């Protein structure tokens, strides 16, 4: 089952497909076609009736009528996937699009990165796949706030793998203040979801020491705005309103569809403890239906 870290990494690439191109060119040294046309492609690809082949993410460079290059992005946190499956992905997508295909594997764990960096013998004579692997050593240590603001996706990844270095988290926190209002909470939530518990605690500590108030581990900017407007401090109604906005923000950031009835239920709730519980669940649930527990259903 995909984890919050897996989902957050995928969302970083899904939100800005150019990130995959930048990593391959700038960090992994691969030549790619120079084109401003970069788009997401269907992640399920097949050319004949059989089991579907579904990768984590497929990004295509060039126009739909003449694709120049395709990138398969896979997030691997352990060695459970047979490497030959990656070769199968590449072959199937090549048959479908008839263009060069690169498989990029993002591995937060060094041992996993080493495993998938080996040449992959597909079993078909003459066909060996060399995946491009981004492991923790390949993710830059970003301690410059300006650099973090310019490349927030990489900055969030840097927190994930280098976040035990305080300057990395400080640079990331400072960069959030430079991002647009609707972007900062999203990148904070990605970094928080992808990080180990001790890095999460450091994130909270550093955010506490700045002008961002601590209300929950998510969406500091939105709570900061509420505090400035006097909605949080001493006003339960304002706190519930901000908490409901947080729940919806996390769900929207993860790309989960929120039916009108569920949205109305969340915004109408005034139970702060329940809203905080929903906010915590929103980080990992597979669907909005899973957000509401048995107690919630009994009271509804």
C-alpha positions in Angstrom: 0.0 0.0 0.0 1.4 3.4 -0.9 2.7 5.4 2.1 2.4 9.2 2.7 6.0 9.6 1.6 5.3 7.7 -1.6 2.2 9.8 -2.3 3.9 13.1 -1.5 6.9 12.3 -3.8 4.5 11.4 -6.7 2.6 14.6 -6.1 5.7 16.7 -6.4 6.3 15.3 -9.9 2.6 15.3 -10.8 2.2 19.0 -9.8 5.3 20.0 -11.9 6.4 17.3 -14.4 9.4 19.5 -15.4 10.9 18.4 -12.1 11.7 14.9 -13.6 13.4 16.6 -16.6 15.5 18.9 -14.3 16.6 16.0 -12.1 17.6 13.8 -15.0 19.5 16.7 -16.7 21.0 18.6 -13.7 21.5 15.9 -11.1 21.8 12.6 -13.1 23.6 14.0 -16.2 21.3 12.6 -18.9 20.8 14.3 -22.2 17.1 14.9 -23.0 15.4 16.7 -25.9 15.1 20.4 -25.6 11.4 21.1 -25.7 9.0 23.3 -23.8 6.3 20.6 -24.2 6.3 18.5 -21.1 3.1 16.7 -20.0 1.7 13.9 -17.9 0.7 10.7 -19.7 -1.7 8.0 -18.7 0.2 5.7 -16.2 -1.5 2.5 -17.5 -0.2 1.4 -20.8 -0.7 -1.8 -22.8 -0.9 -2.8 -26.4 -2.9 -6.0 -26.2 -5.3 -7.7 -23.9 -3.4 -8.8 -20.8 -2.8 -7.5 -17.3 -2.5 -3.8 -17.1 1.0 -2.3 -16.7 0.8 0.7 -14.3 3.7 2.8 -13.3 3.7 5.5 -10.6 4.0 8.3 -13.1 4.6 8.8 -16.8 5.9 12.1 -18.3 6.2 12.8 -22.0 8.4 15.4 -23.7 7.3 16.8 -27.0 3.9 17.1 -28.8 1.3 14.3 -28.5 1.6 13.5 -32.2 5.4 13.1 -32.1 6.6 12.4 -28.6 10.4 13.0 -28.3 11.1 11.2 -25.0 9.2 9.5 -22.2 10.1 9.3 -18.5 8.7 6.7 -16.1 9.0 7.9 -12.5 9.0 5.1 -9.9 9.1 5.7 -6.1 10.8 2.8 -4.4 11.3 2.7 -0.6 12.4 -0.9 -0.4 13.5 -3.7 -2.8 10.2 -5.5 -3.0 9.6 -4.7 -6.7 11.3 -7.1 -9.2 13.7 -4.9 -11.2 12.7 -6.7 -14.3 9.3 -5.1 -13.9 11.0 -1.8 -14.7 12.3 -3.2 -17.9 8.8 -4.3 -18.8 7.5 -0.8 -18.1 10.1 0.7 -20.5 9.5 -1.8 -23.2 5.7 -1.5 -23.1 5.8 2.3 -23.1 8.3 2.2 -26.0 5.9 0.0 -28.0 3.1 2.4 -27.2 4.8 5.7 -28.0 7.7 4.7 -30.2 10.2 7.1 -28.6 13.1 6.8 -26.2 12.2 5.9 -22.7 14.0 6.6 -19.4 13.1 4.9 -16.1 13.9 7.1 -13.1 13.7 5.5 -9.7 13.5 7.8 -6.7 14.8 6.0 -3.5 14.9 7.8 -0.2 16.9 4.8 1.2 20.6 4.4 0.1 20.4 0.5 0.1 17.4 0.6 -2.1 19.0 3.1 -4.4 22.1 0.8 -4.8 19.8 -2.2 -5.6 17.9 -0.5 -8.5 21.1 1.2 -9.8 22.4 -2.1 -11.1 21.9 -3.0 -14.8 18.7 -4.9 -15.1 18.8 -8.1 -17.2 15.2 -8.4 -18.6 15.6 -12.0 -19.6 15.3 -11.0 -23.3 18.7 -11.5 -25.0 20.4 -8.2 -25.7 18.0 -6.1 -23.7 19.4 -4.7 -20.4 17.9 -1.7 -18.8 19.9 0.9 -16.8 17.6 2.9 -14.7 18.4 6.4 -13.6 18.3 6.3 -9.8 18.0 9.3 -7.5 19.1 8.2 -4.1 19.7 10.2 -0.9 23.3 11.0 -2.0 22.0 12.5 -5.2 19.6 14.9 -3.5 21.4 18.1 -2.8 21.9 19.5 0.7 20.1 22.8 0.3 21.0 25.3 3.1 20.5 28.5 1.1 16.9 29.9 1.5 17.0 31.5 -1.9 18.0 28.3 -3.6 15.2 26.5 -1.6 12.6 29.0 -2.7 13.8 28.6 -6.4 13.5 24.8 -6.2 10.9 24.0 -3.5 10.4 20.4 -4.7 14.1 19.6 -4.2 14.1 21.6 -1.0 11.2 19.4 0.3 13.2 16.3 -0.7 16.3 17.7 1.0 14.3 17.9 4.2 13.2 14.3 3.7 16.8 12.9 3.5 19.0 15.6 5.0 16.5 17.1 7.5 18.6 16.0 10.5 20.9 18.9 9.5 19.2 21.9 11.1 20.3 24.4 8.4 18.5 22.4 5.8 15.2 22.7 7.6 15.9 26.4 8.4 16.5 27.1 4.8 13.2 25.3 3.8 11.2 27.2 6.5 12.6 30.5 5.3 11.8 29.7 1.7 8.2 29.1 2.5 7.8 32.7 3.3 8.9 33.6 -0.2 6.4 31.3 -1.9 2.9 32.3 -3.0 0.2 31.9 -0.4 -1.4 28.8 -2.0 2.0 27.0 -2.5 3.7 27.3 0.9 1.3 25.0 2.8 1.4 22.4 0.1 5.2 22.1 0.2 5.3 22.1 4.0 2.8 19.2 4.1 4.8 17.3 1.5 8.0 17.7 3.5 6.3 16.8 6.7 4.7 13.7 5.2 7.9 12.5 3.7 10.1 13.0 6.8 11.1 10.8 9.7 9.6 11.6 13.2 12.7 13.3 14.4 12.8 15.6 11.3 9.1 16.3 11.8 9.8 17.4 15.4 12.6 19.7 14.1 10.3 21.1 11.5 7.7 21.9 14.2 10.4 23.4 16.5 11.8 25.7 13.7 8.3 26.8 12.6 7.5 27.6 16.2 10.6 29.8 16.5 9.6 31.8 13.5 6.6 34.1 13.0 4.5 31.1 12.0 2.3 30.0 14.9 2.0 26.3 15.9 -1.5 25.0 15.8 -1.0 21.6 14.0 1.7 20.0 11.9 0.0 21.2 8.7 -0.8 24.4 6.8 1.0 26.9 9.1 0.4 29.7 6.7 -3.4 29.3 6.9 -3.3 29.2 10.7 -1.0 32.2 10.7 -3.5 34.2 8.7 -6.3 33.1 11.1 -4.2 34.2 14.1 -3.5 37.6 12.6 -7.2 38.1 12.0 -8.0 37.1 15.6 -9.8 34.0 14.5 -7.8 31.5 16.5 -6.7 33.0 19.8 -9.7 32.7 22.2 -12.3 32.1 19.5 -13.4 28.5 19.2 -15.5 29.2 16.1 -12.6 30.7 14.3 -10.3 27.7 15.2 -12.9 25.3 13.9 -13.2 27.2 10.7 -9.5 27.1 10.2 -9.3 23.4 11.1 -12.0 22.6 8.5 -10.1 24.6 5.9 -7.0 22.6 6.8 -8.8 19.2 6.3 -10.0 20.3 2.9 -6.5 21.7 2.0 -4.8 18.4 2.8 -7.3 16.4 0.8 -7.1 18.8 -2.2 -3.3 18.8 -2.0 -3.3 15.0 -2.2 -5.6 15.1 -5.2 -8.5 13.3 -3.5 -12.0 14.2 -4.8 -14.2 15.6 -2.1 -18.0 15.1 -2.7 -20.2 18.0 -2.0 -21.8 16.2 1.0 -18.5 15.4 2.6 -17.3 19.0 2.0 -20.4 20.3 3.6 -20.0 18.0 6.6 -16.4 19.1 7.2 -17.1 22.8 6.9 -20.2 22.5 9.2 -18.3 20.7 12.0 -17.5 22.7 15.1 -15.9 20.0 17.1 -12.3 21.0 17.1 -11.0 17.6 18.4 -12.9 15.8 15.6 -11.5 18.2 13.0 -8.0 17.6 14.2 -8.6 13.9 14.0 -9.8 14.3 10.4 -6.8 16.4 9.6 -4.5 13.7 10.8 -6.3 11.0 8.8 -6.4 13.2 5.7 -2.7 12.7 5.3 -2.9 8.9 4.7 -6.5 7.9 3.7 -7.1 6.4 0.3 -10.4 8.1 -0.2 -12.6 10.7 1.5 -14.9 8.0 2.7 -12.1 6.6 4.9 -11.7 10.0 6.6 -14.8 9.4 8.8 -14.5 6.8 11.5 -17.1 4.6 13.1 -17.7 7.2 15.9 -18.2 9.9 13.3 -20.7 7.8 11.4 -22.6 7.0 14.6 -23.0 10.7 15.4 -23.8 11.7 11.9 
